[in-house]
């Protein structure tokens, strides 16, 4: 559903890198846990990071800007499919 590149194929792939990078920079322990933790720790870290990406995006993204460009592309495709 996201963008066809590594780490962006899920829904969070639609969120611009600016937001993901800001969250990752502010949460280095979670990022490390997601890379080097046990399977359970990695799953927890991934889910927590997804929540933080969404929260940062919701708090800071501006409609009708580049922030939403990937969402608009997806919406256009879905609208066309359901006509």
N, C-alpha and C positions, 0 to 999 in steps of 0.2 A: 504494500500500500504506500510505502514511502518512496524515496528516491533510490534508483538502482545503483547503489554504491555501498561498499562495506560500511556497516554500522548505521546505515540509513534506510534499510529496507522495511522497517516497521513504521508505525504511525509517527513516532518521534522523528523520523527522517524528514517529515514535512516542516519541522521547526528549524528555522535558520541556525547556522553554526554559532552565530553570536551568542545566542541564549544558552546553547549546550556548553560552549566554551566557558561562559561566565559561571555556570553551575559547577562544571568540572574544576575550574580554578578555585572556587570557594569550598570545594569538598574533596580535597586530594585523598583523604583516608578512604572515602567511599569508592573513588576511582581505583585505588590500589586494591581494595577489597574485591572489587569487581574483576580485577585482573588476576590477583594472586591468592584469593581466598578459597575456602573449600567450596564445593558445589552449592551448598546451602547459603554460604556467605555471598557468593557471586550472584545467586538469584535474588537475595535480599537487596544487595547493592544496586543491581540493575533496576529493580522495581522502584527503589527509593530515588535513584537518579531520574527515572522517567517521571515520577511525581514532581520532583524539583524542576525539571525542564518545563513541564506543563505550568506549574505555578509561576515561574519566572516569565514565561511567554504570556500568560494571561495578565500578569501585572504590568508588563512593559510593552507589548506589541501594539501597534497602531493599525486599525483597519484601513483598508485601501492603500496600503504601502507595500513595499517589498517583503515585509514581515509575513504577509499572508499569501504571497505569490504561489507557493506550492499547493496551498489549500484551494485557491481559486482554480488552478489547473485541474485538480482532482474533482472539484465540484462541476466544472464544465464537462468533464468526461462522464461523470455520473448522470448529469442532467440529460446529456445526449443519449445515454444508454436507456434511460427510462422514458423517453418520448415515444 
